[in-house]
Amino acid sequence: MAESSSEDGSEVTISFGAKFAESEQFKAVFREGMALVEEAAAYLDGDGRLEARALKPPLSLAYATESMRLTTRLMQLASWLLIRRAVTEGELSPEQAIEEQRKIKLPVKGSDKPNKDFEDLPERLKELIGESLKLQERVVRLDAMLTQKDSPPEAEHPLHSQMSRLRAAFNSGE
Protein backbone atom coordinates (compact mmCIF):
# COMPACT_ATOMS: atom_id res chain seq x y z
CA MET A 1 0.00 0.00 0.00
CA ALA A 2 1.21 3.48 -0.79
CA GLU A 3 0.05 6.66 0.83
CA SER A 4 -0.33 10.07 -0.72
CA SER A 5 -2.07 13.28 0.22
CA SER A 6 -5.41 14.25 -1.26
CA GLU A 7 -6.45 17.80 -2.11
CA ASP A 8 -7.82 18.36 1.40
CA GLY A 9 -4.55 17.20 2.96
CA SER A 10 -5.86 13.90 4.30
CA GLU A 11 -3.97 10.67 3.73
CA VAL A 12 -5.25 8.41 0.95
CA THR A 13 -4.18 4.78 0.79
CA ILE A 14 -3.58 3.40 -2.69
CA SER A 15 -3.40 -0.35 -3.18
CA PHE A 16 -0.36 -1.38 -5.18
CA GLY A 17 -2.19 -4.56 -6.22
CA ALA A 18 -5.18 -2.62 -7.54
CA LYS A 19 -2.94 -0.26 -9.50
CA PHE A 20 -0.86 -3.12 -10.87
CA ALA A 21 -3.91 -5.09 -12.01
CA GLU A 22 -4.97 -2.06 -14.09
CA SER A 23 -1.49 -1.68 -15.63
CA GLU A 24 -0.37 -2.62 -19.13
CA GLN A 25 2.21 -4.96 -17.58
CA PHE A 26 -0.53 -7.01 -15.88
CA LYS A 27 -2.64 -7.02 -19.04
CA ALA A 28 0.35 -8.36 -20.98
CA VAL A 29 0.96 -11.13 -18.42
CA PHE A 30 -2.76 -11.93 -18.46
CA ARG A 31 -2.88 -12.18 -22.27
CA GLU A 32 0.29 -14.28 -22.32
CA GLY A 33 -1.08 -16.64 -19.69
CA MET A 34 -4.45 -17.13 -21.37
CA ALA A 35 -2.81 -17.61 -24.77
CA LEU A 36 -0.53 -20.26 -23.28
CA VAL A 37 -3.53 -22.08 -21.80
CA GLU A 38 -5.19 -22.10 -25.23
CA GLU A 39 -1.99 -23.23 -27.00
CA ALA A 40 -1.46 -26.07 -24.54
CA ALA A 41 -5.09 -27.21 -24.81
CA ALA A 42 -4.93 -27.19 -28.62
CA TYR A 43 -1.66 -29.11 -28.61
CA LEU A 44 -2.75 -31.71 -26.04
CA ASP A 45 -6.06 -32.30 -27.86
CA GLY A 46 -4.48 -32.37 -31.31
CA ASP A 47 -0.87 -33.07 -32.27
CA GLY A 48 0.04 -33.98 -28.70
CA ARG A 49 -2.53 -36.76 -28.63
CA LEU A 50 -1.07 -38.20 -31.86
CA GLU A 51 2.49 -37.90 -30.57
CA ALA A 52 1.54 -39.57 -27.29
CA ARG A 53 0.07 -42.58 -29.10
CA ALA A 54 3.36 -43.12 -30.91
CA LEU A 55 5.37 -43.29 -27.65
CA LYS A 56 6.31 -46.58 -26.04
CA PRO A 57 6.51 -47.19 -22.29
CA PRO A 58 8.09 -45.66 -20.19
CA LEU A 59 7.96 -42.55 -22.42
CA SER A 60 4.18 -42.77 -22.70
CA LEU A 61 3.96 -42.62 -18.90
CA ALA A 62 6.40 -39.68 -18.82
CA TYR A 63 4.28 -37.90 -21.43
CA ALA A 64 1.09 -38.48 -19.43
CA THR A 65 2.75 -37.29 -16.22
CA GLU A 66 4.26 -34.15 -17.75
CA SER A 67 1.11 -33.22 -19.67
CA MET A 68 -0.94 -33.57 -16.47
CA ARG A 69 1.56 -31.41 -14.56
CA LEU A 70 1.47 -28.84 -17.39
CA THR A 71 -2.33 -28.72 -17.33
CA THR A 72 -2.46 -28.39 -13.55
CA ARG A 73 0.18 -25.64 -13.55
CA LEU A 74 -1.63 -23.67 -16.25
CA MET A 75 -5.00 -23.97 -14.50
CA GLN A 76 -3.47 -22.64 -11.27
CA LEU A 77 -1.85 -19.73 -13.13
CA ALA A 78 -5.03 -18.95 -15.06
CA SER A 79 -7.01 -18.97 -11.80
CA TRP A 80 -4.58 -16.50 -10.22
CA LEU A 81 -4.76 -14.21 -13.25
CA LEU A 82 -8.55 -14.37 -13.41
CA ILE A 83 -8.90 -13.57 -9.71
CA ARG A 84 -6.63 -10.52 -10.05
CA ARG A 85 -8.59 -9.32 -13.06
CA ALA A 86 -11.94 -9.91 -11.28
CA VAL A 87 -10.86 -7.59 -8.47
CA THR A 88 -9.92 -4.88 -10.97
CA GLU A 89 -13.26 -5.20 -12.73
CA GLY A 90 -15.19 -5.10 -9.44
CA GLU A 91 -16.44 -8.67 -9.68
CA LEU A 92 -14.64 -9.65 -6.46
CA SER A 93 -13.73 -7.63 -3.41
CA PRO A 94 -10.08 -7.72 -2.29
CA GLU A 95 -11.20 -9.82 0.70
CA GLN A 96 -12.96 -12.34 -1.56
CA ALA A 97 -9.87 -12.47 -3.78
CA ILE A 98 -7.64 -13.28 -0.82
CA GLU A 99 -9.99 -16.11 0.16
CA GLU A 100 -10.06 -17.45 -3.42
CA GLN A 101 -6.30 -17.20 -3.78
CA ARG A 102 -5.82 -19.35 -0.71
CA LYS A 103 -7.26 -22.21 -2.79
CA ILE A 104 -4.55 -21.78 -5.43
CA LYS A 105 -1.28 -23.59 -4.84
CA LEU A 106 1.46 -21.60 -6.51
CA PRO A 107 4.60 -23.70 -6.15
CA VAL A 108 7.83 -22.43 -4.74
CA LYS A 109 10.74 -21.96 -7.13
CA GLY A 110 12.49 -25.20 -8.03
CA SER A 111 9.66 -27.48 -6.93
CA ASP A 112 8.87 -28.67 -10.47
CA LYS A 113 11.56 -31.19 -11.27
CA PRO A 114 11.11 -32.67 -14.75
CA ASN A 115 10.69 -36.39 -15.30
CA LYS A 116 13.92 -38.34 -15.91
CA ASP A 117 12.74 -39.03 -19.48
CA PHE A 118 11.98 -35.35 -20.12
CA GLU A 119 14.57 -34.89 -22.88
CA ASP A 120 13.02 -37.72 -24.92
CA LEU A 121 9.52 -36.19 -24.92
CA PRO A 122 8.09 -34.41 -27.98
CA GLU A 123 9.60 -30.97 -28.62
CA ARG A 124 6.33 -29.04 -28.53
CA LEU A 125 5.44 -30.48 -25.12
CA LYS A 126 8.86 -29.49 -23.79
CA GLU A 127 8.43 -25.97 -25.22
CA LEU A 128 5.03 -25.57 -23.58
CA ILE A 129 6.40 -26.82 -20.26
CA GLY A 130 9.28 -24.35 -20.49
CA GLU A 131 6.94 -21.46 -21.29
CA SER A 132 4.62 -22.43 -18.44
CA LEU A 133 7.51 -22.55 -15.98
CA LYS A 134 8.65 -19.07 -17.04
CA LEU A 135 5.11 -17.74 -16.61
CA GLN A 136 4.88 -19.49 -13.25
CA GLU A 137 8.07 -17.79 -12.06
CA ARG A 138 6.68 -14.39 -13.05
CA VAL A 139 3.33 -15.02 -11.35
CA VAL A 140 4.99 -16.33 -8.17
CA ARG A 141 7.16 -13.17 -8.02
CA LEU A 142 4.14 -10.95 -8.69
CA ASP A 143 2.09 -12.78 -6.09
CA ALA A 144 4.79 -12.35 -3.47
CA MET A 145 5.13 -8.68 -4.33
CA LEU A 146 1.36 -8.07 -4.33
CA THR A 147 0.74 -10.10 -1.20
CA GLN A 148 3.44 -8.19 0.64
CA LYS A 149 2.15 -4.82 -0.56
CA ASP A 150 -1.56 -5.60 -0.14
CA SER A 151 -1.53 -7.42 3.15
CA PRO A 152 -2.89 -5.38 6.00
CA PRO A 153 -0.53 -4.71 8.89
CA GLU A 154 -0.61 -7.52 11.38
CA ALA A 155 -2.67 -6.82 14.45
CA GLU A 156 -0.64 -6.27 17.56
CA HIS A 157 -0.45 -9.32 19.77
CA PRO A 158 -2.87 -8.93 22.71
CA LEU A 159 -0.10 -9.49 25.24
CA HIS A 160 1.95 -6.54 23.97
CA SER A 161 -0.38 -3.97 25.54
CA GLN A 162 -0.46 -5.95 28.78
CA MET A 163 3.33 -6.16 28.86
CA SER A 164 3.60 -2.40 28.21
CA ARG A 165 1.30 -1.67 31.13
CA LEU A 166 3.27 -3.98 33.40
CA ARG A 167 6.57 -2.34 32.41
CA ALA A 168 5.06 1.09 33.01
CA ALA A 169 3.74 0.03 36.42
CA PHE A 170 7.04 -1.44 37.57
CA ASN A 171 9.15 1.38 36.14
CA SER A 172 7.03 4.12 37.69
CA GLY A 173 8.02 3.07 41.21
CA GLU A 174 11.75 3.53 40.58
Secondary structure, 3 states (H helix, E strand, C coil): CEEEECCCCCEEEECHHHHHHCCHHHHHHHHHHHHHHHHHHHHHHCHHHHHHHHCCCCHHHHHHHHHHHHHHHHHHHHHHHHHHHHHHCCCCCHHHHHHHHCCCCCCCCCCCCCCCCHHHCCHHHHHHHHHHHHHHHHHHHHHHHHHHHHCCCCCCCHHHHHHHHHHHHHHHCC
